[in-house]
Amino acid sequence: MVRSLPRSIAFYRDSLGLPLLFEAPPKLAFFRCNSVRLMLSEGEKQSSNSPSTTVIYFKAAPLQKIHSELLQRGATFEEPPHLVAQMPDHELWMAFFRDPDGHPFGLMEEVRP
């Protein structure tokens, strides 16, 4: 749920670059996210005491380049891309940001030697 559908449409379309499929009454917007359809609905303000705990992760390679591009488009990251796990066959790098309503998202890249 989002507080302002126009603001969220601008963020998801312009900052993240997700294709807007269509808007539908009452106050819905649908985006294409590869093979997933993301629906946003406008509703009452969320309580600041109940932040979203669901995180959508996007594979993003090369992570540093995509991070820079999203910063230029207005996304605000919690911290720069960083190593989160050393796996047997790759390193897992991530960066996290939030949409205008505080919903968390993660970018991840599996870096192989």
Backbone as a chain_set.jsonl record, in Angstrom:
{"seq": "MVRSLPRSIAFYRDSLGLPLLFEAPPKLAFFRCNSVRLMLSEGEKQSSNSPSTTVIYFKAAPLQKIHSELLQRGATFEEPPHLVAQMPDHELWMAFFRDPDGHPFGLMEEVRP", "coords": {"N": [[0.83, -1.163, 0.0], [0.516, 2.221, -0.791], [0.997, 5.734, -0.036], [0.694, 7.914, -1.747], [-0.299, 7.628, -4.902], [0.442, 8.905, -7.426], [3.049, 9.903, -6.757], [4.374, 7.509, -6.134], [4.138, 6.122, -8.555], [5.775, 7.72, -10.159], [8.259, 7.249, -8.886], [8.657, 4.399, -9.144], [8.489, 4.112, -11.932], [10.167, 6.189, -13.054], [12.486, 6.48, -11.391], [13.237, 3.796, -10.75], [12.868, 2.581, -13.195], [10.936, 0.731, -13.986], [8.556, -0.654, -16.214], [5.459, 0.923, -16.58], [2.454, -0.648, -16.699], [-0.377, -0.205, -16.65], [-2.897, 2.006, -15.26], [-5.576, 1.698, -12.945], [-8.931, 2.164, -11.838], [-10.026, 1.758, -8.421], [-7.537, 3.902, -7.806], [-5.157, 2.29, -8.458], [-2.097, 0.883, -9.695], [-0.173, -0.824, -12.114], [2.828, -2.558, -12.693], [5.409, -3.89, -14.808], [7.703, -6.28, -13.937], [10.027, -7.931, -14.961], [9.027, -11.21, -15.165], [7.123, -10.846, -13.295], [4.242, -9.241, -12.032], [3.734, -6.193, -10.561], [1.647, -4.711, -8.241], [0.466, -1.62, -7.167], [-1.351, 0.0, -4.643], [-3.281, 2.73, -3.575], [-3.777, 3.918, -0.311], [-4.764, 4.276, 3.139], [-2.597, 6.062, 5.386], [0.289, 4.373, 6.473], [1.094, 3.154, 9.685], [3.873, 4.442, 11.433], [4.948, 2.756, 13.217], [4.696, 0.252, 12.24], [6.549, -0.937, 10.137], [7.179, -2.149, 6.784], [7.959, -5.572, 6.351], [8.492, -7.245, 4.312], [10.71, -7.954, 1.731], [11.658, -7.209, -1.528], [13.853, -8.619, -3.771], [16.122, -7.765, -6.294], [17.951, -9.138, -8.942], [20.947, -7.745, -9.883], [23.243, -6.87, -12.059], [25.945, -5.332, -13.575], [26.335, -4.625, -10.177], [27.472, -2.254, -8.971], [27.341, -0.386, -11.069], [24.571, -0.278, -11.635], [23.627, 0.593, -9.165], [24.771, 3.197, -9.137], [23.397, 4.326, -11.345], [20.724, 4.258, -10.409], [20.944, 5.958, -8.204], [21.424, 8.378, -9.54], [18.94, 8.718, -10.668], [17.376, 9.315, -8.525], [16.904, 7.496, -6.441], [17.3, 6.565, -3.016], [19.752, 5.162, -1.126], [20.338, 2.911, 1.62], [22.911, 2.23, 2.306], [26.088, 1.968, 0.592], [26.717, -0.506, -2.065], [27.689, -3.66, -0.773], [29.671, -6.424, 0.48], [27.998, -9.286, 1.538], [28.08, -11.997, 2.0], [30.367, -14.687, 1.813], [30.408, -17.154, -0.356], [30.87, -20.65, -1.289], [31.37, -20.709, -4.092], [31.054, -18.111, -4.985], [30.861, -14.525, -4.335], [28.458, -12.742, -2.464], [26.947, -9.801, -3.045], [25.223, -6.868, -1.924], [22.832, -4.157, -1.948], [20.668, -1.856, -0.39], [17.548, -0.147, -0.629], [14.752, 2.13, -0.199], [11.322, 2.649, -1.101], [9.195, 5.574, -1.698], [7.328, 5.222, 0.376], [8.574, 3.783, 2.293], [8.904, 1.041, 1.861], [11.023, -1.751, 1.716], [13.703, -2.653, -0.534], [15.985, -4.825, -2.189], [19.067, -4.959, -3.935], [20.958, -7.349, -5.599], [23.997, -9.085, -6.328], [25.712, -11.841, -7.591], [28.931, -12.452, -7.445], [31.31, -13.995, -9.262], [34.512, -15.64, -9.163]], "CA": [[0.0, 0.0, 0.0], [1.267, 3.469, -0.883], [0.229, 6.908, 0.412], [0.415, 8.78, -2.893], [-0.097, 6.851, -6.117], [1.265, 9.623, -8.413], [4.445, 9.939, -6.308], [4.922, 6.158, -6.248], [4.271, 5.826, -9.983], [6.985, 8.414, -10.616], [9.426, 6.562, -8.336], [8.835, 3.076, -9.74], [8.693, 4.262, -13.37], [11.271, 7.072, -13.427], [13.707, 6.195, -10.628], [13.625, 2.393, -10.888], [12.811, 2.19, -14.597], [9.987, -0.349, -14.244], [7.511, -0.244, -17.149], [4.087, 1.04, -16.093], [1.543, -1.338, -17.612], [-1.615, 0.576, -16.703], [-3.528, 2.437, -14.018], [-6.973, 1.27, -12.919], [-9.656, 2.664, -10.663], [-9.8, 3.049, -7.772], [-6.19, 4.163, -7.294], [-4.263, 1.148, -8.629], [-1.138, 0.953, -10.797], [0.47, -2.112, -12.342], [4.14, -2.468, -13.334], [6.044, -5.137, -15.216], [8.986, -6.506, -13.288], [10.347, -9.189, -15.625], [7.836, -12.044, -15.295], [6.257, -10.569, -12.149], [3.446, -8.021, -12.118], [3.703, -5.508, -9.274], [0.487, -3.846, -8.107], [0.469, -0.626, -6.099], [-2.678, 0.541, -4.352], [-3.237, 3.86, -2.656], [-4.64, 3.706, 0.838], [-4.5, 5.052, 4.337], [-1.204, 6.162, 5.819], [0.755, 3.301, 7.332], [1.659, 3.559, 10.969], [5.334, 4.373, 11.43], [5.32, 1.675, 14.121], [4.554, -1.043, 11.575], [7.211, -0.907, 8.835], [7.081, -3.353, 5.965], [9.012, -6.549, 6.593], [8.695, -7.988, 3.084], [11.729, -7.337, 0.887], [11.774, -7.724, -2.879], [15.245, -8.577, -4.2], [16.347, -7.756, -7.727], [19.303, -9.445, -9.402], [21.434, -6.526, -10.502], [24.655, -7.012, -12.423], [26.875, -5.131, -12.473], [25.687, -3.921, -9.069], [27.997, -0.893, -8.78], [26.824, 0.465, -12.148], [23.13, -0.101, -11.438], [23.528, 1.447, -7.976], [25.059, 4.573, -9.575], [22.305, 4.786, -12.205], [19.543, 4.52, -9.59], [21.229, 7.176, -7.432], [21.229, 9.513, -10.448], [17.501, 8.856, -10.931], [16.679, 9.757, -7.319], [16.755, 6.485, -5.385], [18.137, 6.793, -1.846], [20.196, 3.881, -0.585], [20.674, 2.884, 3.034], [24.367, 2.2, 2.311], [26.586, 1.532, -0.722], [26.83, -1.958, -2.236], [28.678, -4.251, 0.133], [29.742, -7.876, 0.547], [27.21, -9.814, 2.66], [28.409, -13.409, 2.265], [31.361, -15.364, 0.969], [29.91, -18.493, -0.634], [31.937, -21.499, -1.836], [31.693, -20.437, -5.489], [30.842, -16.707, -5.347], [30.598, -13.532, -3.295], [27.127, -12.15, -2.574], [26.965, -8.362, -2.774], [23.875, -6.302, -1.871], [22.575, -2.764, -1.607], [19.254, -1.743, -0.039], [16.908, 1.164, -0.717], [13.324, 2.119, 0.121], [10.485, 3.486, -1.945], [8.739, 6.743, -0.943], [6.529, 4.842, 1.535], [9.39, 3.024, 3.223], [8.996, -0.379, 1.539], [12.423, -2.065, 1.41], [14.094, -3.415, -1.716], [17.393, -5.161, -2.216], [19.735, -5.295, -5.176], [21.984, -8.358, -5.274], [24.823, -9.605, -7.408], [26.583, -12.959, -7.262], [30.188, -12.199, -8.136], [32.111, -15.223, -9.355], [35.929, -15.347, -9.439]], "C": [[0.884, 1.239, 0.0], [0.372, 4.634, -0.471], [-0.178, 7.791, -0.752], [0.729, 8.008, -4.169], [0.723, 7.621, -7.164], [2.75, 9.664, -8.024], [5.097, 8.568, -6.484], [5.087, 5.743, -7.71], [5.544, 6.475, -10.516], [8.236, 7.697, -10.122], [9.674, 5.241, -9.055], [9.128, 3.174, -11.239], [9.99, 5.023, -13.674], [12.567, 6.765, -12.684], [14.176, 4.759, -10.83], [13.595, 1.899, -12.325], [11.884, 1.029, -14.896], [8.911, 0.144, -15.208], [6.132, -0.222, -16.47], [3.181, 0.387, -17.12], [0.249, -0.555, -17.778], [-2.007, 1.012, -15.302], [-4.989, 2.023, -14.097], [-7.652, 1.867, -11.692], [-9.896, 1.534, -9.684], [-8.386, 3.111, -7.208], [-5.28, 2.94, -7.3], [-3.308, 1.424, -9.788], [-0.426, -0.385, -10.88], [1.753, -1.91, -13.149], [4.597, -3.852, -13.741], [7.423, -5.189, -14.577], [9.46, -7.881, -13.736], [9.074, -10.018, -15.741], [6.86, -11.846, -14.141], [5.494, -9.28, -12.416], [3.337, -7.441, -10.71], [2.513, -4.566, -9.257], [0.695, -2.904, -6.932], [-0.959, -0.155, -5.896], [-2.534, 1.663, -3.347], [-4.22, 3.625, -1.524], [-4.254, 4.61, 1.986], [-3.024, 5.034, 4.679], [-0.862, 5.011, 6.745], [1.263, 3.894, 8.635], [3.17, 3.436, 10.895], [5.829, 3.284, 12.368], [5.219, 0.309, 13.47], [5.2, -1.0, 10.194], [7.052, -2.221, 8.097], [8.247, -4.29, 6.259], [9.257, -7.432, 5.377], [9.709, -7.245, 2.226], [11.705, -8.009, -0.47], [13.225, -7.529, -3.29], [15.299, -8.64, -5.717], [17.778, -8.198, -7.999], [19.767, -8.243, -10.207], [22.916, -6.67, -10.797], [24.936, -6.142, -13.641], [26.27, -4.201, -11.41], [26.166, -2.483, -8.916], [27.425, 0.067, -9.833], [25.339, 0.74, -11.955], [22.868, 0.783, -10.221], [23.729, 2.912, -8.367], [23.925, 5.143, -10.43], [21.059, 5.12, -11.389], [19.737, 5.743, -8.708], [20.976, 8.418, -8.291], [19.76, 9.76, -10.74], [16.708, 9.181, -9.677], [16.451, 8.722, -6.252], [17.73, 6.807, -4.251], [18.463, 5.448, -1.228], [20.543, 4.009, 0.887], [22.18, 2.855, 3.233], [24.819, 1.743, 0.929], [26.586, 0.007, -0.836], [27.963, -2.502, -1.363], [28.574, -5.775, 0.101], [28.945, -8.356, 1.758], [27.533, -11.265, 2.969], [29.449, -13.909, 1.271], [30.892, -16.804, 0.817], [31.044, -19.329, -1.225], [32.349, -21.138, -3.267], [31.469, -18.984, -5.919], [30.753, -15.83, -4.101], [29.203, -12.974, -3.538], [27.207, -10.701, -2.118], [25.538, -7.838, -2.811], [23.914, -4.808, -1.583], [21.07, -2.648, -1.389], [18.778, -0.299, -0.149], [15.437, 1.01, -0.345], [12.573, 3.003, -0.873], [9.973, 4.663, -1.106], [7.899, 6.423, 0.297], [7.288, 3.958, 2.508], [9.464, 1.535, 2.969], [10.428, -0.704, 1.132], [12.587, -2.903, 0.149], [15.583, -3.697, -1.628], [17.858, -5.405, -3.634], [20.813, -6.293, -4.825], [22.713, -8.785, -6.534], [25.68, -10.737, -6.863], [27.833, -12.808, -8.104], [31.032, -13.469, -8.098], [33.553, -14.87, -9.706], [36.302, -15.562, -10.894]], "O": [[1.886, 1.293, 0.713], [-0.853, 4.543, -0.544], [-1.271, 8.357, -0.751], [1.895, 7.762, -4.479], [1.633, 7.035, -7.75], [3.614, 9.479, -8.881], [6.24, 8.475, -6.931], [6.067, 5.086, -8.063], [6.306, 5.842, -11.247], [9.193, 7.554, -10.884], [10.784, 4.991, -9.524], [9.931, 2.4, -11.76], [10.815, 4.557, -14.46], [13.64, 6.787, -13.287], [15.362, 4.516, -11.054], [14.234, 0.896, -12.643], [12.014, 0.395, -15.943], [8.401, 1.252, -15.038], [5.701, -1.208, -15.871], [3.136, 0.81, -18.275], [-0.177, -0.273, -18.898], [-1.529, 0.477, -14.302], [-5.576, 1.998, -15.179], [-7.029, 2.049, -10.646], [-9.963, 0.388, -10.127], [-8.082, 2.433, -6.227], [-4.698, 2.591, -6.274], [-3.664, 2.111, -10.745], [-0.113, -1.004, -9.862], [1.769, -1.192, -14.15], [4.236, -4.854, -13.123], [8.204, -4.242, -14.676], [9.325, -8.867, -13.011], [8.116, -9.564, -16.366], [5.882, -12.584, -14.017], [6.05, -8.331, -12.97], [2.898, -8.122, -9.782], [2.371, -3.721, -10.141], [1.055, -3.334, -5.836], [-1.692, 0.063, -6.861], [-1.766, 1.565, -2.39], [-5.35, 3.19, -1.745], [-3.516, 5.58, 1.82], [-2.296, 4.113, 4.312], [-1.605, 4.702, 7.676], [1.796, 5.003, 8.665], [3.697, 2.458, 10.365], [7.004, 2.92, 12.324], [5.61, -0.692, 14.07], [4.497, -1.023, 9.184], [6.822, -3.269, 8.702], [9.387, -3.847, 6.398], [10.143, -8.286, 5.408], [9.582, -6.038, 2.018], [11.727, -9.236, -0.56], [13.771, -6.431, -3.179], [14.621, -9.452, -6.347], [18.714, -7.703, -7.371], [19.065, -7.778, -11.105], [23.747, -6.599, -9.892], [24.217, -6.223, -14.637], [25.76, -3.126, -11.727], [25.347, -1.579, -8.748], [27.068, 1.201, -9.513], [24.899, 1.88, -12.1], [21.976, 1.63, -10.252], [22.942, 3.772, -7.97], [23.536, 6.299, -10.263], [20.408, 6.136, -11.633], [18.788, 6.494, -8.484], [20.383, 9.391, -7.825], [19.368, 10.891, -11.029], [15.486, 9.312, -9.745], [15.849, 9.038, -5.226], [18.847, 7.264, -4.494], [17.57, 4.689, -0.852], [20.981, 5.063, 1.35], [22.683, 3.393, 4.219], [24.023, 1.189, 0.172], [26.471, -0.694, 0.17], [29.029, -1.9, -1.236], [27.538, -6.338, -0.253], [29.179, -7.897, 2.876], [27.289, -11.726, 4.084], [29.415, -13.602, 0.079], [30.973, -17.587, 1.763], [32.073, -18.779, -1.62], [33.523, -21.242, -3.623], [31.67, -18.652, -7.088], [30.593, -16.315, -2.981], [28.808, -12.758, -4.684], [27.496, -10.415, -0.956], [24.728, -8.29, -3.62], [24.89, -4.276, -1.053], [20.285, -3.264, -2.11], [19.498, 0.64, 0.189], [14.94, -0.106, -0.194], [13.117, 3.969, -1.41], [10.285, 4.745, 0.081], [7.77, 7.269, 1.182], [6.699, 3.436, 3.455], [10.036, 0.812, 3.784], [10.998, -0.01, 0.29], [11.745, -3.736, -0.189], [16.346, -2.912, -1.065], [17.136, -5.988, -4.443], [21.524, -6.102, -3.837], [22.152, -8.842, -7.628], [26.297, -10.609, -5.806], [27.808, -13.009, -9.318], [31.413, -13.948, -7.03], [33.8, -13.923, -10.453], [37.455, -15.357, -11.273]]}, "num_chains": 1, "name": "protein.A"}
